[in-house]
């Protein structure tokens, strides 16, 4: 799964140079005295050297930085270091280990279940990394400019595949183009804005012309 998603997002086949060397992962597991979860290990081995996927928005910890702290194996840091994500070490061998978000305060930490298994969490994050900065070319359209938001999204759904729909995040993919938006608590499009993110300028211009996106 990770291989297919990563290749679809970078627009080419993965190479050995894209992944972190197995001996580095082994060293990390020895230091932690814990296995890394299978999905996380697969991501590092396949694509851990692709910055577009590892650090363009949220930041996957480098193997040497992965740590077990206060009962959580921390593998990712929020882009403003406001929170972190991890799994419980005792769940490391569970292929469906649940991901927890950790918020750090001066005198304590709070952990909240994301109610999502690690493989699905990584899948969503890879798409979101590219949407939120991994893809260089981006544009937006304000829903007020559309005759019908429903018709617009129906057209998108005919041409794009829905790859993420959870909580406030919706992402559609066609090749190395992503059309996406966030929703508010009522399910409305947040800030009345829909975005297009593309790997190449040529693709962006073509999709922007079809759907009416303007450069950001």
BELRA-V255927 format. One record per residue. N is the residue number from 0. SS is DSSP state (alpha for helix, beta for strand, coil for the rest). PHI is phi as a letter, one per 40 degrees, with the letter a starting at -180 (* if undefined). PSI is psi in degrees with one decimal (* if undefined). Layout:
{{N/SS/PHI/PSI} {N/SS/PHI/PSI}}
This chain:
{{0/coil/*/-49.8} {1/alpha/c/-41.0} {2/alpha/c/-48.6} {3/alpha/c/-42.8} {4/alpha/c/-46.6} {5/alpha/d/-44.7} {6/alpha/c/-36.4} {7/alpha/c/-31.1} {8/alpha/c/-35.8} {9/alpha/c/-10.6} {10/coil/g/24.6} {11/coil/a/170.8} {12/coil/c/144.8} {13/coil/c/149.2} {14/coil/b/168.9} {15/alpha/d/-33.3} {16/alpha/c/-18.5} {17/alpha/c/-21.2} {18/coil/b/160.1} {19/coil/c/140.4} {20/coil/c/139.7} {21/alpha/d/-34.6} {22/alpha/c/-27.1} {23/alpha/c/-39.8} {24/alpha/c/-42.0} {25/alpha/c/-43.1} {26/alpha/c/-40.7} {27/alpha/c/-45.5} {28/alpha/c/-37.4} {29/alpha/c/-43.9} {30/alpha/c/-41.2} {31/alpha/c/-18.8} {32/coil/f/39.3} {33/coil/a/143.4} {34/coil/c/149.6} {35/coil/c/144.2} {36/coil/d/145.7} {37/alpha/d/-44.1} {38/alpha/c/-38.6} {39/alpha/c/-42.9} {40/alpha/c/-43.2} {41/alpha/c/-40.4} {42/alpha/c/-47.9} {43/alpha/c/-43.5} {44/alpha/c/-32.0} {45/alpha/c/-40.2} {46/alpha/a/16.7} {47/coil/c/-9.3} {48/coil/b/8.0} {49/coil/c/102.9} {50/alpha/c/-29.8} {51/alpha/d/-34.6} {52/alpha/c/-25.7} {53/alpha/c/-26.9} {54/coil/a/16.3} {55/coil/c/-19.3} {56/coil/b/-86.2} {57/coil/c/164.9} {58/beta/b/110.7} {59/beta/c/134.1} {60/coil/c/140.1} {61/coil/c/150.7} {62/alpha/d/-38.8} {63/alpha/c/-15.7} {64/alpha/b/-12.1} {65/coil/c/133.1} {66/beta/a/154.5} {67/beta/b/114.0} {68/beta/b/121.7} {69/coil/f/47.3} {70/coil/g/15.3} {71/beta/b/132.0} {72/beta/c/103.8} {73/beta/c/124.9} {74/beta/b/-8.7} {75/beta/a/142.4} {76/beta/b/137.0} {77/coil/c/152.3} {78/coil/c/-22.3} {79/coil/b/15.9} {80/coil/f/30.7} {81/coil/c/-33.6} {82/beta/a/174.6} {83/beta/b/164.9} {84/beta/b/145.5} {85/beta/a/-178.7} {86/beta/b/158.8} {87/coil/c/132.2} {88/alpha/d/-35.8} {89/alpha/c/-11.9} {90/alpha/b/7.1} {91/coil/d/-30.9} {92/coil/c/-0.6} {93/coil/c/116.8} {94/coil/c/-18.7} {95/coil/b/32.1} {96/coil/d/137.1} {97/beta/c/140.2} {98/beta/c/139.5} {99/beta/b/142.8} {100/beta/c/133.9} {101/beta/b/128.5} {102/beta/b/132.7} {103/beta/b/127.2} {104/coil/b/173.2} {105/coil/c/-38.1} {106/coil/b/0.0} {107/coil/a/170.7} {108/beta/b/149.5} {109/beta/b/128.8} {110/beta/b/132.8} {111/beta/b/131.7} {112/beta/c/134.1} {113/beta/c/-5.0} {114/beta/f/40.8} {115/beta/a/139.9} {116/beta/c/150.2} {117/alpha/d/-45.8} {118/alpha/d/-40.5} {119/alpha/c/-35.5} {120/alpha/c/-46.8} {121/alpha/c/-42.6} {122/alpha/d/-49.0} {123/alpha/c/-41.8} {124/alpha/c/-38.6} {125/alpha/c/-42.7} {126/alpha/c/-42.6} {127/alpha/c/-34.8} {128/alpha/d/-47.0} {129/alpha/c/-38.5} {130/alpha/c/-39.3} {131/alpha/c/20.0} {132/alpha/i/-20.6} {133/alpha/c/-37.7} {134/coil/c/129.0} {135/coil/c/-31.8} {136/beta/b/126.0} {137/beta/a/151.5} {138/beta/a/175.3} {139/beta/a/163.4} {140/beta/a/135.8} {141/beta/c/133.5} {142/alpha/c/-25.6} {143/alpha/c/-22.3} {144/alpha/c/-8.1} {145/coil/c/141.6} {146/coil/c/-39.3} {147/coil/a/118.3} {148/alpha/c/-40.0} {149/alpha/c/-44.1} {150/alpha/c/-39.0} {151/alpha/c/-48.0} {152/alpha/c/-31.3} {153/alpha/c/-41.3} {154/alpha/c/-41.5} {155/alpha/c/-45.4} {156/alpha/c/-24.8} {157/alpha/c/-27.6} {158/alpha/b/-24.5} {159/coil/b/158.3} {160/beta/c/135.5} {161/beta/c/115.3} {162/beta/b/-21.7} {163/beta/a/128.4} {164/beta/a/94.3} {165/beta/a/138.0} {166/coil/f/-119.0} {167/coil/c/4.2} {168/beta/b/130.7} {169/beta/b/127.4} {170/beta/b/132.7} {171/beta/b/147.0} {172/beta/b/138.5} {173/beta/b/107.0} {174/coil/f/-129.7} {175/coil/b/43.5} {176/beta/b/138.7} {177/beta/b/126.7} {178/beta/b/128.1} {179/beta/a/163.3} {180/beta/a/165.4} {181/beta/b/155.0} {182/beta/b/157.1} {183/coil/c/-174.1} {184/coil/c/-23.1} {185/coil/c/-1.3} {186/coil/g/5.1} {187/coil/c/155.0} {188/beta/c/119.9} {189/alpha/c/133.3} {190/alpha/g/14.7} {191/alpha/f/36.0} {192/beta/b/132.9} {193/beta/b/141.7} {194/beta/b/152.6} {195/beta/b/128.0} {196/beta/b/133.0} {197/beta/b/148.7} {198/coil/c/-39.6} {199/coil/b/155.4} {200/alpha/c/-39.6} {201/alpha/c/-46.0} {202/alpha/c/-41.8} {203/alpha/c/-47.4} {204/alpha/c/-39.3} {205/alpha/c/-46.5} {206/alpha/c/-38.3} {207/alpha/c/-36.9} {208/alpha/c/-38.7} {209/alpha/c/-43.9} {210/alpha/b/-10.6} {211/coil/g/21.6} {212/coil/c/145.6} {213/beta/b/146.6} {214/beta/d/140.8} {215/coil/c/*}}
